[in-house]
Amino acid sequence: MNEPANAIRLNKFLSEMGICSRREADRLIESGMVFVDGRAALTGEKVCAHQKIICSGVEVGAEKNKPEPVWLVVNKPRGIVCTTSDKDRAENIIDFIGYPQRVFPVGRLDKDSEGLLLLTNEGRLVNPMMRSANAHEKEYQVKIDRPVTKEFLKAMARGVEIAELNTRTRPCKLWATGKDRFQIILTQGLNRQIRRMCEALGCNVLELKRIRIMNIHLGTLKTGSWRKMTADEYQEMLSLLRIKTDR
């Protein structure tokens, strides 16, 4: 049977309705939390606007207008997690912020890291931002448990073999900012990448703070505070993502 021309993937539909990211939608579908016309949804299936879709017990109204985009710039404190399934039962960033509309994080900062985190309801932009091949810059301030030497900087800059991930990190930019501190700009987002790079070179990260994602800067935003992304920041971000807005 041919699919209707207006059918879209269920994970894309859920992300466009501001429910969650596509990746999280796939997890919800696989765990049996999404239903289409009364039956459990299938991974990869497509849906149309007239179908009844329920996610985590709540009907997702396709007939309603898509929510206006929400983008929050957050300074995440240490000890807060970016997932609601943390084994330590630590407070998650969504509960911590308490924003009245449904939002979700773009990427993650691990529990022991702090700094810039973006929250949004605009799922269509999450994949372009997170896709490693797009090489969008992220900038961090780091403190380690040994002096930052020229040899260390050169080794980090040319790329580090991470055995547990069976990969070598991309070349990156970094420079010393103190005896045991440096600043680094990455264009990929491997899990706990900076910590793993440092461990591979024989040292441990004591402090890690993200201060920039693409054109969005943390600036003077206080720890635990958040603000809305400005219209200029949003438009520049779209330009960097090579995405046209229909709003």
C-alpha positions as CSV (number, residue, x, y, z in Angstrom):
1,M,0.0,0.0,0.0
2,N,1.3,3.4,-0.9
3,E,1.8,5.9,1.9
4,P,-0.2,9.2,1.8
5,A,1.9,12.1,0.4
6,N,1.6,14.0,3.6
7,A,2.7,11.2,5.9
8,I,5.9,11.9,8.0
9,R,7.9,9.8,10.3
10,L,6.4,9.5,13.8
11,N,9.7,10.6,15.5
12,K,9.8,13.7,13.3
13,F,6.1,14.5,14.1
14,L,6.7,14.2,17.9
15,S,9.7,16.5,17.7
16,E,7.9,19.1,15.5
17,M,5.1,19.1,18.1
18,G,7.6,20.0,20.8
19,I,7.3,16.7,22.6
20,C,11.0,15.6,22.5
21,S,13.9,15.2,20.2
22,R,13.8,12.5,17.5
23,R,16.2,10.4,19.4
24,E,14.1,10.5,22.5
25,A,11.0,9.9,20.4
26,D,12.6,6.7,19.1
27,R,13.3,5.6,22.7
28,L,9.7,6.3,23.7
29,I,8.4,4.3,20.8
30,E,10.7,1.4,21.5
31,S,9.6,1.3,25.1
32,G,5.9,1.2,24.2
33,M,5.0,4.7,25.4
34,V,3.6,5.8,22.0
35,F,0.3,4.7,20.4
36,V,-1.1,5.4,17.0
37,D,-4.9,4.9,16.6
38,G,-5.0,2.7,19.7
39,R,-2.1,0.4,18.9
40,A,1.5,0.4,20.0
41,A,3.6,2.5,17.5
42,L,6.3,0.9,15.4
43,T,9.8,2.3,15.1
44,G,10.2,4.1,11.8
45,E,6.5,4.2,10.9
46,K,4.9,7.3,9.3
47,V,1.7,9.1,10.4
48,C,-0.8,11.6,9.1
49,A,-2.4,14.6,10.8
50,H,-5.8,12.8,11.1
51,Q,-4.5,9.9,13.2
52,K,-4.8,9.8,17.0
53,I,-1.4,9.8,18.5
54,I,-0.8,9.3,22.3
55,C,2.7,9.8,23.8
56,S,3.2,8.9,27.5
57,G,-0.5,8.9,28.1
58,V,-1.1,12.4,26.6
59,E,-2.8,12.9,23.2
60,V,-0.6,14.9,20.8
61,G,-3.0,17.2,18.8
62,A,-1.9,17.4,15.2
63,E,-4.8,19.7,14.5
64,K,-3.4,22.3,16.8
65,N,-0.9,24.8,15.5
66,K,2.7,23.9,16.2
67,P,4.0,25.7,19.3
68,E,6.1,28.8,18.8
69,P,9.7,28.0,19.1
70,V,11.2,28.3,22.6
71,W,15.0,28.5,23.1
72,L,16.4,28.8,26.5
73,V,20.1,29.6,27.3
74,V,20.9,27.9,30.6
75,N,24.0,28.0,32.9
76,K,23.7,24.4,34.2
77,P,25.2,23.9,37.7
78,R,27.3,20.9,38.6
79,G,25.2,18.0,40.1
80,I,22.3,18.6,37.7
81,V,21.7,15.9,35.0
82,C,20.3,16.2,31.5
83,T,18.2,13.1,31.6
84,T,15.2,12.0,33.6
85,S,16.5,8.5,34.0
86,D,19.7,9.2,36.0
87,K,20.7,6.2,38.2
88,D,21.7,8.6,41.0
89,R,18.2,10.1,41.1
90,A,19.8,13.5,40.8
91,E,17.7,16.5,39.9
92,N,17.3,16.9,36.2
93,I,17.6,20.1,34.2
94,I,13.9,20.2,33.2
95,D,12.7,20.1,36.8
96,F,15.5,22.5,37.9
97,I,14.4,25.1,35.3
98,G,10.7,24.6,35.8
99,Y,9.8,26.2,32.5
100,P,6.0,26.3,32.0
101,Q,6.2,24.8,28.5
102,R,7.6,21.4,27.4
103,V,11.2,21.8,26.5
104,F,14.1,19.4,26.2
105,P,17.9,19.7,26.1
106,V,19.9,19.9,22.9
107,G,22.7,17.5,23.7
108,R,24.0,17.0,27.2
109,L,26.5,18.1,29.8
110,D,27.4,15.3,32.2
111,K,26.5,15.6,35.9
112,D,30.0,16.8,36.9
113,S,30.2,19.5,34.2
114,E,28.6,23.0,34.2
115,G,27.9,25.8,31.9
116,L,26.0,26.5,28.7
117,L,23.1,24.2,27.8
118,L,20.3,24.9,25.3
119,L,16.7,23.8,26.0
120,T,14.1,24.0,23.2
121,N,10.8,22.7,22.0
122,E,11.9,22.9,18.3
123,G,12.9,19.4,17.5
124,R,13.6,20.0,13.8
125,L,16.8,21.8,14.7
126,V,18.3,19.3,17.1
127,N,19.6,16.8,14.6
128,P,21.4,19.5,12.4
129,M,23.0,20.9,15.6
130,M,24.1,17.5,17.0
131,R,25.2,15.8,13.8
132,S,29.0,15.4,14.1
133,A,29.5,15.8,10.4
134,N,28.3,19.4,10.5
135,A,31.3,20.3,12.7
136,H,29.6,23.0,14.8
137,E,31.9,24.6,17.4
138,K,31.6,24.1,21.1
139,E,34.0,25.9,23.5
140,Y,35.0,24.9,27.0
141,Q,37.1,26.0,30.0
142,V,38.9,23.2,31.7
143,K,41.0,22.6,34.8
144,I,43.1,19.5,35.2
145,D,45.1,17.9,38.0
146,R,48.6,18.6,36.5
147,P,50.4,21.5,34.8
148,V,49.3,22.3,31.2
149,T,52.5,21.8,29.2
150,K,53.3,22.5,25.5
151,E,53.5,18.8,24.9
152,F,50.0,18.3,26.4
153,L,48.5,21.0,24.3
154,K,50.1,19.6,21.1
155,A,48.9,16.1,21.8
156,M,45.3,17.3,22.5
157,A,45.4,19.6,19.4
158,R,46.4,16.8,16.9
159,G,43.8,14.3,18.2
160,V,43.8,11.6,20.8
161,E,43.2,7.9,20.5
162,I,40.3,6.9,22.8
163,A,40.5,3.1,23.0
164,E,37.1,2.5,24.6
165,L,35.4,4.3,21.8
166,N,37.7,2.8,19.2
167,T,38.2,6.2,17.6
168,R,40.7,9.2,17.3
169,T,39.4,12.6,18.1
170,R,39.4,15.3,15.5
171,P,42.2,17.9,15.5
172,C,41.1,20.9,17.7
173,K,42.1,24.3,18.9
174,L,43.2,24.9,22.5
175,W,45.4,27.2,24.5
176,A,46.6,27.5,28.1
177,T,44.8,30.0,30.3
178,G,46.7,29.2,33.6
179,K,49.1,26.8,35.2
180,D,46.6,24.0,35.2
181,R,43.9,25.4,33.0
182,F,43.1,25.6,29.3
183,Q,40.4,26.5,26.8
184,I,39.4,24.2,24.0
185,I,37.2,24.4,20.9
186,L,35.7,21.1,19.7
187,T,33.8,20.3,16.5
188,Q,32.5,16.9,17.5
189,G,30.5,15.7,20.5
190,L,31.8,12.3,21.7
191,N,30.5,11.1,25.0
192,R,32.6,12.7,27.8
193,Q,35.1,13.6,25.1
194,I,37.3,16.1,27.0
195,R,37.5,13.9,30.1
196,R,38.4,10.9,28.0
197,M,41.0,12.8,26.0
198,C,42.6,14.0,29.2
199,E,42.6,10.5,30.8
200,A,44.2,9.1,27.7
201,L,47.1,11.6,28.2
202,G,47.4,10.7,31.9
203,C,45.5,13.4,33.7
204,N,42.0,14.0,35.1
205,V,39.6,16.9,34.7
206,L,38.8,18.7,37.9
207,E,36.5,21.4,36.4
208,L,34.8,21.6,33.1
209,K,32.6,24.5,31.9
210,R,31.0,25.0,28.5
211,I,31.0,28.6,27.5
212,R,29.8,28.6,23.8
213,I,27.8,26.6,21.4
214,M,28.1,27.9,17.8
215,N,27.2,31.6,18.1
216,I,25.5,31.3,21.5
217,H,27.8,32.5,24.4
218,L,27.3,31.9,28.1
219,G,28.6,35.4,28.8
220,T,27.8,36.7,32.3
221,L,24.8,34.4,32.9
222,K,25.0,33.3,36.6
223,T,25.2,29.6,37.5
224,G,21.7,28.2,37.8
225,S,20.1,31.0,35.8
226,W,18.6,31.1,32.3
227,R,17.5,33.5,29.7
228,K,15.6,33.3,26.4
229,M,17.7,33.3,23.2
230,T,17.5,36.6,21.4
231,A,15.9,37.0,18.0
232,D,19.3,37.9,16.5
233,E,21.0,34.8,18.1
234,Y,18.2,32.6,16.7
235,Q,18.5,34.0,13.2
236,E,22.3,33.7,13.2
237,M,22.0,30.1,14.5
238,L,19.6,29.3,11.6
239,S,22.0,30.8,9.2
240,L,24.9,28.7,10.5
241,L,22.6,25.6,10.3
242,R,21.7,26.6,6.7
243,I,18.0,26.4,7.7
244,K,15.3,28.7,6.4
245,T,12.6,29.7,8.9
246,D,8.9,29.5,7.9
247,R,7.9,31.5,10.9
